[in-house]
Amino acid sequence: MLEIIKDNPDLKLALEFWPAGLSLAGSDPLRLLQQLEQQGFYLYPINKRQAQSFHKQHKLIPATSAQILAAGNTDLICSRSPL
């Protein structure tokens, strides 16, 4: 997966972040987020509150891996450029 990410600088990812599911599968949820950050991605949580904020402000606000992990289950958009 890292090769695909490295070979595509304009790549944008949409994913469901489910920490408990990742842990059950033997993966470290924080490590996933940190790897995305290390590859230069901004992490944008998309949930009901964020969607309402977007409609009012017409912008998304990135979060850190620690903030996302603390929030728990959420959908994410990951982009190397600000959205």
C-alpha positions as CSV (number, residue, x, y, z in Angstrom):
1,M,0.0,0.0,0.0
2,L,2.8,2.4,0.8
3,E,4.2,2.1,-2.7
4,I,0.9,3.1,-4.2
5,I,0.7,6.1,-1.9
6,K,4.3,7.2,-2.6
7,D,3.8,6.7,-6.4
8,N,0.7,8.9,-6.5
9,P,1.3,12.4,-5.1
10,D,-2.2,13.7,-6.0
11,L,-3.9,10.7,-4.4
12,K,-6.9,11.4,-2.2
13,L,-8.3,8.7,0.1
14,A,-11.8,8.3,1.6
15,L,-12.0,5.7,4.4
16,E,-14.0,4.7,7.3
17,F,-11.8,4.8,10.4
18,W,-13.0,2.2,12.9
19,P,-10.3,1.8,15.6
20,A,-11.9,-1.2,17.3
21,G,-12.2,-3.1,14.0
22,L,-8.6,-2.4,13.2
23,S,-7.5,-3.6,16.6
24,L,-9.6,-6.8,16.2
25,A,-7.8,-7.4,12.9
26,G,-4.4,-7.1,14.6
27,S,-3.6,-3.6,13.3
28,D,-2.7,-0.5,15.3
29,P,-5.2,2.3,14.6
30,L,-2.9,5.1,15.7
31,R,-0.1,3.7,13.5
32,L,-2.3,3.8,10.4
33,L,-3.1,7.5,11.1
34,Q,0.6,8.3,11.8
35,Q,1.7,6.6,8.6
36,L,-0.8,8.7,6.6
37,E,0.6,11.9,8.3
38,Q,4.2,10.8,7.6
39,Q,3.2,10.5,3.9
40,G,2.1,14.1,4.0
41,F,-1.6,13.7,4.2
42,Y,-4.0,16.1,6.0
43,L,-6.6,14.1,7.8
44,Y,-10.1,15.5,7.5
45,P,-12.8,13.8,9.7
46,I,-16.2,13.8,8.1
47,N,-19.1,13.4,10.5
48,K,-22.4,15.1,11.0
49,R,-20.9,18.0,12.9
50,Q,-18.1,18.5,10.3
51,A,-20.6,18.3,7.5
52,Q,-22.7,21.0,9.1
53,S,-19.6,23.1,9.6
54,F,-18.6,22.6,6.0
55,H,-22.0,23.8,4.8
56,K,-21.7,27.0,6.9
57,Q,-18.0,27.8,6.3
58,H,-17.4,26.0,3.0
59,K,-14.2,24.5,4.3
60,L,-13.0,21.4,6.1
61,I,-10.7,21.5,9.1
62,P,-7.9,18.9,9.4
63,A,-7.3,17.0,12.6
64,T,-4.3,15.3,14.1
65,S,-4.0,11.6,14.4
66,A,-4.4,11.9,18.2
67,Q,-7.6,13.9,17.8
68,I,-9.1,11.4,15.4
69,L,-8.2,8.4,17.6
70,A,-9.8,10.2,20.6
71,A,-13.0,10.8,18.6
72,G,-13.3,7.1,17.7
73,N,-15.3,5.9,14.7
74,T,-15.4,8.5,11.9
75,D,-15.1,8.8,8.1
76,L,-12.0,10.4,6.8
77,I,-10.8,12.2,3.7
78,C,-7.0,12.2,3.4
79,S,-5.3,14.7,1.0
80,R,-1.8,15.9,0.6
81,S,-3.1,19.4,-0.2
82,P,-5.5,21.5,1.9
83,L,-9.2,21.1,1.0
